Amino acid sequence: MVSIILSIISLVFAAASVGFTIYSYMDTKNREKKDNIVNYKSRYFQIVFDDYLLNKIPEERRYIRFNEVNRLDDFQGLINCLSDMRVSALYFKYDNNDFYTEMKNITQELEDYLSECGNKSYDKDDQYQVMRNINEKVIRLYSCINEKYLGL
């Protein structure tokens, strides 16, 4: 009788061990599949955004200044760059519309701000604030893209 009970207990432990092994294997496979998808999709971020984030946006931002009549000048290049980036990122409109919409809204807000500021004259104190606002909006764009790229 004791041997039957011990056999049953051994059988239960063996079945549990097999079940745990199968579960661990499946969990590992699912994790690997998710990692592969993330790695695959991260390539799209690199293809679309790397040149904009590392070169084009900083270069165009560098040209923005106030001219001799206290008006924002040389901002159209950044507007064109942001517009081009949105077009390049259209893939994300279909793959992740929430991200694309957020990125599009941030870029359009920055473009609108640049256009609005380009139509006014500013005293020296206000010029500092305008440049600061531009930088904050660019940082917000970078954060949006980087957070999505990192899966945050």
C-alpha positions in Angstrom: 0.0 0.0 0.0 2.8 2.4 0.9 4.6 1.6 -2.4 1.4 2.4 -4.3 1.1 5.8 -2.6 4.8 6.5 -3.2 4.4 5.5 -6.8 1.4 7.9 -7.2 3.3 10.7 -5.5 6.3 10.1 -7.8 4.0 10.1 -10.8 2.4 13.4 -9.8 5.9 15.0 -9.3 7.1 13.6 -12.6 4.0 15.0 -14.4 4.5 18.4 -12.7 8.1 18.4 -13.7 7.2 17.7 -17.3 4.5 20.4 -17.2 6.9 22.9 -15.8 9.6 22.0 -18.4 7.0 22.5 -21.2 5.8 25.7 -19.8 9.4 27.0 -19.4 10.2 26.0 -23.0 7.0 27.8 -24.4 7.7 30.9 -22.3 11.3 31.0 -23.6 10.0 30.7 -27.2 7.4 33.4 -26.7 10.0 35.7 -25.2 12.4 35.0 -28.1 9.6 35.7 -30.6 8.8 39.0 -28.9 12.5 40.0 -28.8 12.8 39.2 -32.5 9.8 41.4 -33.3 11.2 44.2 -31.3 14.6 43.9 -32.9 13.0 43.7 -36.4 10.9 46.8 -35.8 13.7 48.7 -34.2 15.4 48.6 -37.7 12.5 50.7 -39.0 13.2 53.4 -36.3 16.8 53.4 -37.3 16.1 53.6 -41.0 13.5 56.4 -40.7 14.8 58.5 -37.8 18.6 58.1 -37.4 19.6 60.7 -40.0 16.9 63.1 -38.9 17.8 62.9 -35.2 21.5 62.8 -35.5 22.1 65.1 -38.4 19.2 66.9 -40.2 17.3 68.4 -37.2 20.4 69.5 -35.3 21.8 71.1 -38.4 18.6 73.0 -39.3 18.1 74.0 -35.7 21.6 75.4 -35.6 20.8 78.0 -38.4 17.8 79.5 -36.5 18.6 83.0 -35.2 17.2 86.5 -34.8 18.1 89.0 -37.5 18.9 92.6 -37.2 15.3 93.7 -37.1 14.6 91.2 -34.2 12.7 88.7 -36.2 13.2 85.0 -36.2 15.2 84.0 -39.3 16.4 80.8 -41.1 13.7 78.6 -39.6 12.1 77.4 -42.8 14.8 74.7 -43.2 13.7 73.1 -39.9 10.0 73.3 -40.9 10.9 71.5 -44.2 13.0 68.9 -42.4 10.1 68.1 -39.9 7.7 67.8 -42.8 10.0 65.5 -44.6 10.5 63.4 -41.5 6.7 63.0 -41.1 6.5 61.7 -44.7 9.4 59.3 -44.1 7.6 58.0 -41.0 4.3 57.2 -42.7 5.0 53.5 -42.1 4.2 54.1 -38.5 0.8 55.5 -39.3 -0.1 52.0 -40.2 2.0 50.0 -37.8 1.5 52.2 -34.7 -1.0 55.0 -35.3 -0.9 56.3 -31.7 2.9 56.9 -32.0 2.6 58.4 -35.4 -0.2 60.7 -34.3 1.8 61.9 -31.3 4.9 62.5 -33.4 2.9 64.3 -36.1 1.3 66.5 -33.5 4.6 67.5 -31.9 6.2 68.3 -35.3 3.2 70.3 -36.4 3.1 72.2 -33.1 6.8 73.1 -33.6 6.3 74.1 -37.2 3.3 76.3 -36.2 5.4 77.9 -33.4 8.3 78.6 -35.8 5.9 80.2 -38.3 4.1 82.2 -35.7 7.4 83.5 -34.2 8.7 84.3 -37.7 5.9 86.8 -38.2 6.8 88.9 -35.1 9.5 91.1 -33.8 10.9 90.3 -30.3 13.0 92.3 -27.8 16.1 90.7 -26.5 14.4 89.3 -23.4 11.7 87.6 -25.4 14.2 86.3 -28.0 15.8 84.1 -25.3 12.4 82.7 -24.3 11.6 81.9 -28.0 14.8 80.0 -28.5 14.3 78.2 -25.2 10.7 77.2 -26.3 12.1 75.9 -29.7 14.7 73.8 -27.9 12.0 72.4 -25.5 9.8 71.4 -28.4 12.7 69.7 -30.2 13.6 67.8 -27.0 9.9 66.8 -26.7 10.1 65.4 -30.2 13.3 63.5 -29.5 11.7 62.1 -26.3 8.6 60.9 -28.1 10.7 59.0 -30.7 13.2 57.6 -28.2 10.6 56.4 -25.8 8.8 54.5 -28.5 12.0 53.1 -29.9 13.0 51.9 -26.4 9.5 50.5 -25.8 8.7 52.8 -22.9 
